[in-house]
């Protein structure tokens, strides 16, 4: 009887580990796909007219 109970506990523990690992892998895969999809939307730089702040201040300070 005790042997059956121990075996059941081991199987249950093993199944929980496998299930947890599977869920973790699925979540990581979904995050990776989401990041890839988002980065694919930005094919060119979204801020093409960027100028450093010190350059803007110098231009604005001189009349």
Buried (B, 14 or more C-beta within 10 A) or exposed (E): EEEEEEEEEEEEEEEEEEEEEEEEEEEEEEEEEEEEEEEEEEEEEEEEEEEEEEEEEEEEEEE
